[in-house]
Amino acid sequence: MPHQHAIDPPKESADYPGRSADCVAALRPAVADLAIAAPEDLTATMTTAPAGDFAELVAQAERAGWRTDEAGAAIRQLAREQEGARGTLFD
């Protein structure tokens, strides 16, 4: 993985209101860096499941205390946002 960001853990181990938004916020810096470093993985991540370095990011998120499903969903959301931002820049 080309860039390493500390991933903030969830505020609580159990579900809580805003947990998914916290997961998105925790992963945003790393996804932004990976979108630049591995654009081909970004495209695959948007359409299927986290691929390449994005798959490793899921593992890092798990070690920080996030569930696999919520980390994957957050990464897919952020990947779509990154792709949308790139499309806006190049339109």
N, CA, C and O atoms as a GROMACS GRO file, in nm:
protein
  364
    1MET      N    1   0.084  -0.117   0.000
    1MET     CA    2   0.000   0.000   0.000
    1MET      C    3   0.089   0.124   0.000
    1MET      O    4   0.174   0.137   0.088
    2PRO      N    5   0.073   0.213  -0.093
    2PRO     CA    6   0.167   0.323  -0.106
    2PRO      C    7   0.159   0.426   0.006
    2PRO      O    8   0.262   0.483   0.044
    3HIS      N    9   0.043   0.451   0.059
    3HIS     CA   10   0.028   0.552   0.164
    3HIS      C   11  -0.036   0.487   0.286
    3HIS      O   12  -0.129   0.408   0.273
    4GLN      N   13   0.013   0.521   0.400
    4GLN     CA   14  -0.042   0.467   0.524
    4GLN      C   15  -0.107   0.578   0.603
    4GLN      O   16  -0.044   0.681   0.632
    5HIS      N   17  -0.230   0.558   0.638
    5HIS     CA   18  -0.302   0.651   0.725
    5HIS      C   19  -0.349   0.573   0.846
    5HIS      O   20  -0.390   0.458   0.835
    6ALA      N   21  -0.342   0.636   0.960
    6ALA     CA   22  -0.400   0.575   1.078
    6ALA      C   23  -0.551   0.572   1.058
    6ALA      O   24  -0.610   0.672   1.017
    7ILE      N   25  -0.612   0.461   1.088
    7ILE     CA   26  -0.757   0.447   1.076
    7ILE      C   27  -0.815   0.456   1.216
    7ILE      O   28  -0.787   0.373   1.302
    8ASP      N   29  -0.897   0.560   1.236
    8ASP     CA   30  -0.961   0.576   1.366
    8ASP      C   31  -1.055   0.460   1.392
    8ASP      O   32  -1.126   0.417   1.301
    9PRO      N   33  -1.058   0.408   1.514
    9PRO     CA   34  -1.150   0.300   1.547
    9PRO      C   35  -1.291   0.354   1.570
    9PRO      O   36  -1.310   0.475   1.587
   10PRO      N   37  -1.390   0.264   1.572
   10PRO     CA   38  -1.525   0.309   1.606
   10PRO      C   39  -1.529   0.360   1.751
   10PRO      O   40  -1.446   0.320   1.834
   11LYS      N   41  -1.625   0.447   1.779
   11LYS     CA   42  -1.638   0.502   1.914
   11LYS      C   43  -1.679   0.396   2.015
   11LYS      O   44  -1.644   0.404   2.133
   12GLU      N   45  -1.753   0.296   1.968
   12GLU     CA   46  -1.798   0.185   2.052
   12GLU      C   47  -1.787   0.056   1.973
   12GLU      O   48  -1.788   0.059   1.850
   13SER      N   49  -1.776  -0.055   2.042
   13SER     CA   50  -1.768  -0.182   1.971
   13SER      C   51  -1.905  -0.226   1.918
   13SER      O   52  -1.912  -0.297   1.818
   14ALA      N   53  -2.011  -0.185   1.984
   14ALA     CA   54  -2.147  -0.219   1.940
   14ALA      C   55  -2.195  -0.116   1.839
   14ALA      O   56  -2.136  -0.009   1.823
   15ASP      N   57  -2.304  -0.149   1.770
   15ASP     CA   58  -2.364  -0.053   1.678
   15ASP      C   59  -2.409   0.071   1.754
   15ASP      O   60  -2.448   0.063   1.870
   16TYR      N   61  -2.402   0.185   1.688
   16TYR     CA   62  -2.449   0.311   1.745
   16TYR      C   63  -2.490   0.403   1.631
   16TYR      O   64  -2.444   0.386   1.518
   17PRO      N   65  -2.576   0.500   1.658
   17PRO     CA   66  -2.615   0.593   1.553
   17PRO      C   67  -2.493   0.666   1.497
   17PRO      O   68  -2.410   0.717   1.572
   18GLY      N   69  -2.482   0.670   1.366
   18GLY     CA   70  -2.371   0.738   1.303
   18GLY      C   71  -2.247   0.654   1.282
   18GLY      O   72  -2.144   0.704   1.236
   19ARG      N   73  -2.255   0.526   1.317
   19ARG     CA   74  -2.137   0.440   1.302
   19ARG      C   75  -2.091   0.432   1.157
   19ARG      O   76  -1.971   0.439   1.130
   20SER      N   77  -2.184   0.417   1.063
   20SER     CA   78  -2.143   0.407   0.923
   20SER      C   79  -2.077   0.536   0.875
   20SER      O   80  -1.982   0.532   0.797
   21ALA      N   81  -2.127   0.650   0.920
   21ALA     CA   82  -2.065   0.779   0.883
   21ALA      C   83  -1.925   0.789   0.943
   21ALA      O   84  -1.834   0.842   0.880
   22ASP      N   85  -1.908   0.739   1.064
   22ASP     CA   86  -1.776   0.739   1.126
   22ASP      C   87  -1.679   0.651   1.049
   22ASP      O   88  -1.561   0.684   1.035
   23CYS      N   89  -1.728   0.538   0.998
   23CYS     CA   90  -1.643   0.447   0.921
   23CYS      C   91  -1.599   0.515   0.791
   23CYS      O   92  -1.482   0.507   0.753
   24VAL      N   93  -1.692   0.582   0.725
   24VAL     CA   94  -1.658   0.655   0.602
   24VAL      C   95  -1.552   0.760   0.633
   24VAL      O   96  -1.453   0.772   0.560
   25ALA      N   97  -1.571   0.835   0.740
   25ALA     CA   98  -1.474   0.940   0.777
   25ALA      C   99  -1.337   0.881   0.810
   25ALA      O  100  -1.235   0.939   0.775
   26ALA      N  101  -1.336   0.766   0.875
   26ALA     CA  102  -1.209   0.703   0.913
   26ALA      C  103  -1.131   0.656   0.791
   26ALA      O  104  -1.007   0.656   0.792
   27LEU      N  105  -1.201   0.616   0.686
   27LEU     CA  106  -1.136   0.560   0.569
   27LEU      C  107  -1.112   0.661   0.457
   27LEU      O  108  -1.037   0.633   0.363
   28ARG      N  109  -1.175   0.777   0.465
   28ARG     CA  110  -1.167   0.876   0.356
   28ARG      C  111  -1.024   0.911   0.314
   28ARG      O  112  -0.996   0.908   0.194
   29PRO      N  113  -0.931   0.943   0.406
   29PRO     CA  114  -0.795   0.981   0.361
   29PRO      C  115  -0.723   0.869   0.285
   29PRO      O  116  -0.658   0.895   0.184
   30ALA      N  117  -0.736   0.748   0.333
   30ALA     CA  118  -0.668   0.636   0.268
   30ALA      C  119  -0.728   0.608   0.131
   30ALA      O  120  -0.654   0.580   0.036
   31VAL      N  121  -0.860   0.615   0.119
   31VAL     CA  122  -0.923   0.591  -0.011
   31VAL      C  123  -0.883   0.700  -0.110
   31VAL      O  124  -0.858   0.671  -0.227
   32ALA      N  125  -0.878   0.824  -0.064
   32ALA     CA  126  -0.837   0.933  -0.154
   32ALA      C  127  -0.697   0.910  -0.209
   32ALA      O  128  -0.672   0.930  -0.328
   33ASP      N  129  -0.605   0.867  -0.123
   33ASP     CA  130  -0.469   0.839  -0.169
   33ASP      C  131  -0.466   0.720  -0.265
   33ASP      O  132  -0.397   0.725  -0.367
   34LEU      N  133  -0.540   0.615  -0.232
   34LEU     CA  134  -0.540   0.496  -0.318
   34LEU      C  135  -0.607   0.524  -0.452
   34LEU      O  136  -0.570   0.463  -0.553
   35ALA      N  137  -0.703   0.613  -0.456
   35ALA     CA  138  -0.769   0.647  -0.582
   35ALA      C  139  -0.668   0.703  -0.680
   35ALA      O  140  -0.681   0.683  -0.801
   36ILE      N  141  -0.569   0.773  -0.630
   36ILE     CA  142  -0.464   0.829  -0.716
   36ILE      C  143  -0.359   0.722  -0.748
   36ILE      O  144  -0.315   0.710  -0.862
   37ALA      N  145  -0.321   0.646  -0.648
   37ALA     CA  146  -0.213   0.548  -0.664
   37ALA      C  147  -0.256   0.424  -0.742
   37ALA      O  148  -0.174   0.363  -0.812
   38ALA      N  149  -0.382   0.385  -0.731
   38ALA     CA  150  -0.428   0.260  -0.793
   38ALA      C  151  -0.565   0.280  -0.858
   38ALA      O  152  -0.663   0.222  -0.813
   39PRO      N  153  -0.573   0.362  -0.964
   39PRO     CA  154  -0.703   0.390  -1.025
   39PRO      C  155  -0.773   0.266  -1.082
   39PRO      O  156  -0.896   0.261  -1.085
   40GLU      N  157  -0.697   0.167  -1.126
   40GLU     CA  158  -0.759   0.045  -1.178
   40GLU      C  159  -0.829  -0.033  -1.067
   40GLU      O  160  -0.934  -0.092  -1.090
   41ASP      N  161  -0.772  -0.032  -0.947
   41ASP     CA  162  -0.836  -0.097  -0.832
   41ASP      C  163  -0.960  -0.018  -0.790
   41ASP      O  164  -1.057  -0.076  -0.742
   42LEU      N  165  -0.957   0.113  -0.806
   42LEU     CA  166  -1.071   0.197  -0.774
   42LEU      C  167  -1.191   0.156  -0.858
   42LEU      O  168  -1.302   0.143  -0.805
   43THR      N  169  -1.171   0.137  -0.986
   43THR     CA  170  -1.280   0.099  -1.076
   43THR      C  171  -1.338  -0.036  -1.037
   43THR      O  172  -1.460  -0.052  -1.032
   44ALA      N  173  -1.253  -0.134  -1.011
   44ALA     CA  174  -1.300  -0.266  -0.971
   44ALA      C  175  -1.374  -0.260  -0.837
   44ALA      O  176  -1.474  -0.329  -0.818
   45THR      N  177  -1.326  -0.178  -0.746
   45THR     CA  178  -1.386  -0.165  -0.614
   45THR      C  179  -1.528  -0.109  -0.623
   45THR      O  180  -1.616  -0.150  -0.548
   46MET      N  181  -1.549  -0.016  -0.714
   46MET     CA  182  -1.682   0.044  -0.730
   46MET      C  183  -1.785  -0.057  -0.778
   46MET      O  184  -1.901  -0.051  -0.738
   47THR      N  185  -1.744  -0.150  -0.863
   47THR     CA  186  -1.840  -0.238  -0.928
   47THR      C  187  -1.855  -0.374  -0.861
   47THR      O  188  -1.960  -0.436  -0.874
   48THR      N  189  -1.755  -0.420  -0.791
   48THR     CA  190  -1.766  -0.554  -0.730
   48THR      C  191  -1.737  -0.545  -0.582
   48THR      O  192  -1.824  -0.510  -0.502
   49ALA      N  193  -1.616  -0.578  -0.546
   49ALA     CA  194  -1.573  -0.576  -0.406
   49ALA      C  195  -1.437  -0.508  -0.401
   49ALA      O  196  -1.369  -0.497  -0.503
   50PRO      N  197  -1.396  -0.463  -0.283
   50PRO     CA  198  -1.263  -0.402  -0.274
   50PRO      C  199  -1.156  -0.492  -0.333
   50PRO      O  200  -1.146  -0.610  -0.300
   51ALA      N  201  -1.075  -0.433  -0.423
   51ALA     CA  202  -0.973  -0.509  -0.496
   51ALA      C  203  -0.836  -0.450  -0.468
   51ALA      O  204  -0.823  -0.332  -0.436
   52GLY      N  205  -0.732  -0.534  -0.481
   52GLY     CA  206  -0.594  -0.488  -0.468
   52GLY      C  207  -0.568  -0.419  -0.335
   52GLY      O  208  -0.598  -0.473  -0.228
   53ASP      N  209  -0.513  -0.299  -0.343
   53ASP     CA  210  -0.481  -0.224  -0.221
   53ASP      C  211  -0.606  -0.190  -0.141
   53ASP      O  212  -0.598  -0.174  -0.019
   54PHE      N  213  -0.720  -0.179  -0.208
   54PHE     CA  214  -0.844  -0.151  -0.136
   54PHE      C  215  -0.885  -0.270  -0.050
   54PHE      O  216  -0.942  -0.252   0.058
   55ALA      N  217  -0.856  -0.392  -0.096
   55ALA     CA  218  -0.883  -0.510  -0.015
   55ALA      C  219  -0.795  -0.510   0.110
   55ALA      O  220  -0.840  -0.547   0.218
   56GLU      N  221  -0.670  -0.469   0.095
   56GLU     CA  222  -0.581  -0.457   0.212
   56GLU      C  223  -0.633  -0.350   0.308
   56GLU      O  224  -0.620  -0.364   0.429
   57LEU      N  225  -0.692  -0.246   0.254
   57LEU     CA  226  -0.750  -0.142   0.339
   57LEU      C  227  -0.863  -0.196   0.425
   57LEU      O  228  -0.879  -0.156   0.540
   58VAL      N  229  -0.943  -0.288   0.370
   58VAL     CA  230  -1.048  -0.353   0.449
   58VAL      C  231  -0.985  -0.426   0.567
   58VAL      O  232  -1.035  -0.417   0.679
   59ALA      N  233  -0.877  -0.498   0.542
   59ALA     CA  234  -0.809  -0.570   0.649
   59ALA      C  235  -0.756  -0.474   0.756
   59ALA      O  236  -0.765  -0.503   0.875
   60GLN      N  237  -0.702  -0.360   0.713
   60GLN     CA  238  -0.655  -0.260   0.809
   60GLN      C  239  -0.771  -0.204   0.891
   60GLN      O  240  -0.758  -0.182   1.012
   61ALA      N  241  -0.884  -0.182   0.825
   61ALA     CA  242  -1.002  -0.132   0.896
   61ALA      C  243  -1.050  -0.233   1.000
   61ALA      O  244  -1.091  -0.196   1.110
   62GLU      N  245  -1.045  -0.360   0.964
   62GLU     CA  246  -1.084  -0.465   1.060
   62GLU      C  247  -0.992  -0.462   1.182
   62GLU      O  248  -1.039  -0.476   1.296
   63ARG      N  249  -0.864  -0.445   1.158
   63ARG     CA  250  -0.770  -0.439   1.272
   63ARG      C  251  -0.797  -0.317   1.360
   63ARG      O  252  -0.765  -0.318   1.479
   64ALA      N  253  -0.855  -0.212   1.302
   64ALA     CA  254  -0.888  -0.092   1.379
   64ALA      C  255  -1.021  -0.108   1.453
   64ALA      O  256  -1.057  -0.023   1.535
   65GLY      N  257  -1.096  -0.216   1.424
   65GLY     CA  258  -1.220  -0.240   1.496
   65GLY      C  259  -1.347  -0.232   1.413
   65GLY      O  260  -1.457  -0.249   1.466
   66TRP      N  261  -1.334  -0.204   1.282
   66TRP     CA  262  -1.452  -0.198   1.195
   66TRP      C  263  -1.485  -0.337   1.144
   66TRP      O  264  -1.396  -0.420   1.126
   67ARG      N  265  -1.612  -0.363   1.119
   67ARG     CA  266  -1.654  -0.490   1.061
   67ARG      C  267  -1.623  -0.491   0.912
   67ARG      O  268  -1.620  -0.386   0.847
   68THR      N  269  -1.601  -0.608   0.858
   68THR     CA  270  -1.570  -0.624   0.717
   68THR      C  271  -1.677  -0.563   0.628
   68THR      O  272  -1.647  -0.492   0.532
   69ASP      N  273  -1.804  -0.590   0.661
   69ASP     CA  274  -1.912  -0.541   0.576
   69ASP      C  275  -1.921  -0.389   0.577
   69ASP      O  276  -1.943  -0.327   0.473
   70GLU      N  277  -1.903  -0.328   0.694
   70GLU     CA  278  -1.914  -0.181   0.698
   70GLU      C  279  -1.792  -0.115   0.634
   70GLU      O  280  -1.805  -0.010   0.571
   71ALA      N  281  -1.675  -0.174   0.649
   71ALA     CA  282  -1.556  -0.119   0.584
   71ALA      C  283  -1.570  -0.130   0.432
   71ALA      O  284  -1.539  -0.035   0.360
   72GLY      N  285  -1.616  -0.244   0.384
   72GLY     CA  286  -1.635  -0.261   0.240
   72GLY      C  287  -1.737  -0.163   0.185
   72GLY      O  288  -1.716  -0.104   0.079
   73ALA      N  289  -1.847  -0.145   0.256
   73ALA     CA  290  -1.950  -0.050   0.211
   73ALA      C  291  -1.896   0.093   0.209
   73ALA      O  292  -1.922   0.169   0.116
   74ALA      N  293  -1.821   0.129   0.312
   74ALA     CA  294  -1.764   0.264   0.318
   74ALA      C  295  -1.664   0.286   0.204
   74ALA      O  296  -1.662   0.392   0.142
   75ILE      N  297  -1.583   0.187   0.177
   75ILE     CA  298  -1.483   0.198   0.069
   75ILE      C  299  -1.552   0.209  -0.066
   75ILE      O  300  -1.511   0.289  -0.149
   76ARG      N  301  -1.657   0.129  -0.089
   76ARG     CA  302  -1.731   0.139  -0.216
   76ARG      C  303  -1.794   0.277  -0.231
   76ARG      O  304  -1.791   0.336  -0.339
   77GLN      N  305  -1.852   0.329  -0.122
   77GLN     CA  306  -1.912   0.463  -0.127
   77GLN      C  307  -1.807   0.568  -0.161
   77GLN      O  308  -1.828   0.653  -0.248
   78LEU      N  309  -1.693   0.560  -0.093
   78LEU     CA  310  -1.586   0.657  -0.117
   78LEU      C  311  -1.527   0.642  -0.258
   78LEU      O  312  -1.489   0.741  -0.321
   79ALA      N  313  -1.519   0.518  -0.307
   79ALA     CA  314  -1.468   0.496  -0.442
   79ALA      C  315  -1.560   0.561  -0.544
   79ALA      O  316  -1.514   0.623  -0.639
   80ARG      N  317  -1.692   0.547  -0.524
   80ARG     CA  318  -1.788   0.611  -0.615
   80ARG      C  319  -1.774   0.763  -0.608
   80ARG      O  320  -1.781   0.831  -0.710
   81GLU      N  321  -1.755   0.816  -0.488
   81GLU     CA  322  -1.736   0.961  -0.474
   81GLU      C  323  -1.609   1.006  -0.547
   81GLU      O  324  -1.610   1.109  -0.615
   82GLN      N  325  -1.501   0.931  -0.532
   82GLN     CA  326  -1.375   0.965  -0.598
   82GLN      C  327  -1.391   0.961  -0.750
   82GLN      O  328  -1.344   1.050  -0.820
   83GLU      N  329  -1.457   0.858  -0.798
   83GLU     CA  330  -1.477   0.846  -0.943
   83GLU      C  331  -1.566   0.959  -0.993
   83GLU      O  332  -1.542   1.013  -1.101
   84GLY      N  333  -1.666   0.995  -0.917
   84GLY     CA  334  -1.752   1.107  -0.954
   84GLY      C  335  -1.675   1.238  -0.958
   84GLY      O  336  -1.695   1.320  -1.048
   85ALA      N  337  -1.587   1.258  -0.862
   85ALA     CA  338  -1.505   1.379  -0.859
   85ALA      C  339  -1.411   1.383  -0.979
   85ALA      O  340  -1.391   1.488  -1.039
   86ARG      N  341  -1.353   1.268  -1.013
   86ARG     CA  342  -1.264   1.263  -1.130
   86ARG      C  343  -1.341   1.293  -1.256
   86ARG      O  344  -1.293   1.366  -1.343
   87GLY      N  345  -1.462   1.238  -1.268
   87GLY     CA  346  -1.543   1.263  -1.385
   87GLY      C  347  -1.579   1.409  -1.400
   87GLY      O  348  -1.583   1.462  -1.511
   88THR      N  349  -1.605   1.474  -1.288
   88THR     CA  350  -1.636   1.617  -1.288
   88THR      C  351  -1.516   1.698  -1.337
   88THR      O  352  -1.532   1.794  -1.411
   89LEU      N  353  -1.397   1.658  -1.295
   89LEU     CA  354  -1.277   1.729  -1.335
   89LEU      C  355  -1.249   1.716  -1.484
   89LEU      O  356  -1.196   1.808  -1.546
   90PHE      N  357  -1.285   1.602  -1.541
   90PHE     CA  358  -1.249   1.576  -1.680
   90PHE      C  359  -1.363   1.598  -1.778
   90PHE      O  360  -1.344   1.583  -1.898
   91ASP      N  361  -1.482   1.634  -1.729
   91ASP     CA  362  -1.595   1.661  -1.819
   91ASP      C  363  -1.580   1.794  -1.888
   91ASP      O  364  -1.666   1.833  -1.967
   0.00000   0.00000   0.00000
